[in-house]
Amino acid sequence: MKQYVGLDVSQKETSVCVVDEAGQIIFEGKAKSDPNALTELLRKRAPYAERVGFETGAMSSWLWHELRRVDLPVVCIDARHAHAALSVRMNKSDQNDARGLAELVRIGWYREVKVKSEESQKIRAILVARSRLVSIRRDIENQVRSMVKEYGLLFPRAISLPFRRKIIELLGGEHQLSAVIEPLLVVHEQVCQQQGKLDNQVRQLAKSDATTLRLMTVPGVGVVTALTFRHTIDDPSRFRSASTVGAYLGLTPRRHQSGETDTNGKISRWGDRLLRTYLFEAATVLLYRTKKWCSLKAWGMKLAKRIGMKKAKVAIARKIAVILHCIWVDGTSFEWGQMKAS
């Protein structure tokens, strides 16, 4: 007899519901949110489990890997999809949510989320930490610039060590802002040092991976963007076609169609925000900084003249995502092409 299990995971306890093929409840209870405790309970209460489902969340990736190691048939369900199904219930409780998740995996009406490999999770953690340090450094620099500007002190663009040197030269040591800005510069120095360590680590990871090096052949795509794409996508084979990568990253427009109404809105912005930001930056670099001619830039410039630079950057970011996926799957590198004689 097949059994289906729903797990509503929280930090301390997990609600468990086991149903049979007909949807009859076999067991309801709770266990610690620990792989060993859950495994022991499922071996006892659901020895013939066909699927064990839980929503995406902070602990879902860890639980998925740990339960997979003991050969439990776990599936991770898109939280938005699960919420749409569970919200029709009158009463919201952990017990009802576990029951609803068990029903979802029983009837098969759910969208399974691809859980990243442990290697990709580790490298993603490095990239996210680096992004946070960059944000902190930028915030400190903008704050200091704002403070000195109120006293009529202006200086050209600078970051990291040159920024601190210019501020110290500008204040001279006797300015009334010196005592206020000095602690910010101390923090700024530490942030820059730690960011430098992560930057070196990111470069080493990129150099040691052949796929990342091939992705970096695309104009506008640097070390950070290529490595982020590599470990956000993780497995390119889960996409039926390269064109679906743009939708996965939230770079395609929303659509609302009902009756005679059919409108396209702004991009959905679903998916990974960090990678979407880096792809947009790559599009900007391609348009403004890449000097060598390529068909991708020519297409982008024509598009910018027709629909505007902002929309063109989004379209180019989507196109870059598609190209990166194709390069990854085909094992090729970017082809610059030749400009046609006019």
Secondary structure, DSSP 8 states (H G I E B T S, - for coil): --EEEEEEE-SSEEEEEEEETT--EEEEEEEESSHHHHHHHHHHH-TTEEEEEEE-STTHHHHHHHHHHTT--EEEE-HHHHHHHHTTSSS--HHHHHHHHHHHHHHT-S-B-----HHHHHHHHHHHHHHHHHHHHHHHHHHHHHHHHTTT-------HHHHHHHHHHHHTTTSTTHHHHHHHHHHHHHHHHHHHHHHHHHHHHHHT-HHHHHHTTSTT--HHHHHHHHHHH--GGGSSSTTHHHHHTT-SEEEEEETTEEEEEEE---S-HHHHHHHHHHHHHHHHT--S--HHHHHHHHHHHHH-HHHHHHHHHHHHHHHHHHHHHHT-----------
